[in-house]
Amino acid sequence: MTAPRTLFDKLWDAHVITSSGDKDLLWVDRHFVHEGSHHAFGKIAQRGLPVAEPGLTFGVADHYVPTRHRDRPIPDADIARMVRTLSENTARHGITLFGLDDPRQGIVHVVGPEEGLTLPGTLVLCGDSHTSTHGAFGALGFGIGATEVAHVLATQTVWQARPAPMRIRVEGTLGPGVGAKDVALAWISRLGADGARGHAVEYAGSVVRGFSMEARLTLCNLSIEGGARMGMVAPDETTFAYLRGRPYAPGGDAWDAAVVAWSALPGDADAAFARETVLDGAEIAPIVTWGTSPEDALPITATLPDPARETDPARAARIKAALDYMGLSAGRPLDGTPVDRVFIGSCTNARIEDLRAAAAVLAGRKARVPGLVSPGSSLVKAQAEQEGLDTVFREAGLDWVASGCSMCVGMNGDLLAPGERCASTTNRNFRGRQGPGARTHLVSPVMAAAAAVTGTLTDARPLLQGRGT
Amino acid sequence: MSGWTTHEGLAVGLPLEGVDTDQLIPARFMSTPRAQGYGGFLLHDIRRDAGGALRGDFPLNDSRADGASILVARRNFGGGSSREAAAYALLDAGYRAVVAPSFGDIFQGNAVNNGLLPARVTEAEAEALLAALAAGPVAGAVDIGRGTLRVGEVSVPFTLAPGAAEKLVNGWDDIDLTRHHQDRIGAFRDALKRDRPWLWPGASAWRAGA
C-alpha cells in the first residue's frame, strides 16, 4: 500500500519524467505565452529550435493591449511592436493565438479557464507569476521566467525542486459582502508576503468548498502574493460543472473518462502537510491594504498602524516608509480615506461574478470619482453587456473599456498620475505598480464599487443592504 | 552562460525589505530589447525623487558604490512579478551576487538561470553584513564552492536553492541538459497521449461537436 498523498503529491508525481539531484523534470500540459514572452522566443530563435508542442501552447495578447479604441491602430510604437511580435512568433511556430481582434481575447488567467484549456490534473505554465490562478481546477499552475519559458517552448518540460505541501483551511461561513479577495488578503496579512515561500498551498475547508470557480480562481491567483508559487483547490462537482461543454474541454466519451481520472485527484484523508493554517470565515471582514506590500492589509474597520508603537525598529521604519509613500497618517481610521480613482479589473477580480458584485453596489448610484472597469476577457465583456452590467457602470459614471491587464500592471499606458490614490481590485500594491508615485489600495470588487460611490475607502456592507450579490 | 565559483568585488548595502521585482525594474522599461542593456533601469524609480533627480540618500547612488557587484538587502528580495528582466537589470548593472534572508521563489530561479547568485543568509547575518556596510561600500568576496561570503571583516555562510550551486558553478544551460533526456521525454509523452488523448485539445478524435 502506498503512503497517503495530498492533491499536490498526486499532481506532482504524475508529471515527473525523471530526476537529477534535487530537481524533477516535469511534463507540461499547457503553456501560455503573451507579449512579454518575446525574450524566450528570441532565445529559441538564437538556437534555431522549433516549439516542441505547438498544440499544447497558446498565445494570449493581454499585458500590453490597449483598452480603448481597439478599432484603431495602436498609437504607441513600442506597444504596437510588442503585440505584433507575439502575433509573428505564434504564427511562425503554429501556435493558436487569442489575439487583439479575437472575440475570445482576454487576460491569460481568465481565458485559459474560460476556454476549457485549464483542466484538473494538468500542469499549466506561463511567464507570469499569477499562473497560480489555474490551480483552482486542481491543477499545478505556476509562473516562470524567460529562460524557463524558452526551455518549455523547446522541450515541453520544466526542471523544478519539489515544494512542500501546505494547507490553508477556511472553515465556517463568510459574512455578507466578504469574498475570496478578503480571504486571500486575510491569510497573507497573517503569514506575510513571503509566508508560504517554498510551499504549494492547497485551499480547503467549508468556505472554499462552497466557493464558485470564479472565487476559487481569485483565491488561487493571490497565492503568489503570500510567496507560494502555486495554490490549488481539489476538483469537485463545481469544477466539473464549470468545465462541461467548454470549447477545449474533452467532449463525448472523453468527458466521462476525464471525470473518472479527475475524481481520483483529491488528497487522501490522512495525507500529511508540512504546514497548516486555519482561518475562521466568520472573523473575516472586508479587507483593504494600507501599505506597499499585500501583507500590509487590515479590515476596513481598523485604524492605520503606528510606527511609534512598534518595538522592532526595522519594522517601525518599514511602516513609516509605507505610510509616507501612501500619504497616510499613523493611527487614523482607514474608513473615510479619500480616493481619486477606482479600478475594477485584472486576472484577480474581473470575472463575471466580480462585475455582478460591483454592479450590485453601483446600481442606481453615481460614482464620486472617476474609474475604469476592464472585464477579464472579451467574452466576459460580452456577457456583462448582455446582462446590462455595462449600463450600470456607465450610468454610475465609470468608463467601460476593453479587456487586458490594463491598470493592474500599467504596461499599456493605463496608469495613475503621481500621488493619485486608487481603490483597485488588482493584486499588487507595490510602489509605482500603477504608475510612478501611484498609491494603490487592494480591495474586493464590492469595496471598489463602494469607494466609487462614496469617494472614500469605506465598508461596502451597508451599501449592499437589500441588494443581492 | 559561463560558470563561476569565486568572486571578489565591492559590496553595497540596501537596507530595505520587500524589494519586489516591480522596484527592481518598473514595467514600462520591459519592452526594451535586452541588447540595449537593462542596467540603467535597475531600481529606477526608488532611487529618484518625485522630480526625477537621483536621491543623495539612496545607497546605490553613492559614487563610492560605482562598480559594486555584491548587493546585501533585507527579507523577501525579488518577490512579485516573474519578470526575468529584474535579474537582467542587476546583471547589466554589474551585480554578480545578491545576499538576503529570503528571496521570491521565481526571482531566485531566474537569477540562477542567468548566473546571478541569490545567497540566503539568516536575518542576524544580514543585519551584521548591513552593519559592515552602514558607512558605505566595502570590499567583499563570495565562494560558491565553500558556501561562504565576506563583506569587510564579516564572514558568513550562505545557502542556495536546490540545484543552484552546480548550475552556477558549471554555467549549465538547461536546454542542453534536458536534451540528454529526450528518449524519456518522448516515452512519457507517448504514454500520455495513448492513455489520455483528451489532454491534447482539439487533436482528440473523442471531441464532440468541435
Interface residues (C-beta under 8 A of the other chain):
Chain A: I17 T18 S20 G21 D22 K23 L25 W27 D29 G36 H39 G42 R47 L49 G55 L56 Y64 D78 I79 R81 M82 G116 L117 L119 T122 G127 D128 S129 F142 G143 I144 G145 A146 T147 E148 A150 H151 A154 T155 Q156 T157 W159 A161 G192 A193 D194 R197 G198 I224 G227 R229 P247 Y248 P250 G251 G252 D253 A254 W255 A257 A258 A261 T292 S293 A314 R318 V409 G410 M411 P418 R428 F430 R431 G432 R433 P436 G437
Chain B: E17 G18 D20 D22 Q23 P26 A27 R28 M30 S31 R34 D45 I46 A50 R74 R75 N76 G79 G80 S81 S82 R83 E84 A85 A87 S102 G104 D105 I106 F107 G109 N110 N113 N114 A161 P162 G163 E166 D174 I175 L177 T178 R179 H181 R184 I185 F188 R189 L192 R196 P197 W198 L199 W200 P201 G202 A203 S204 W206 R207 A208 G209 A210
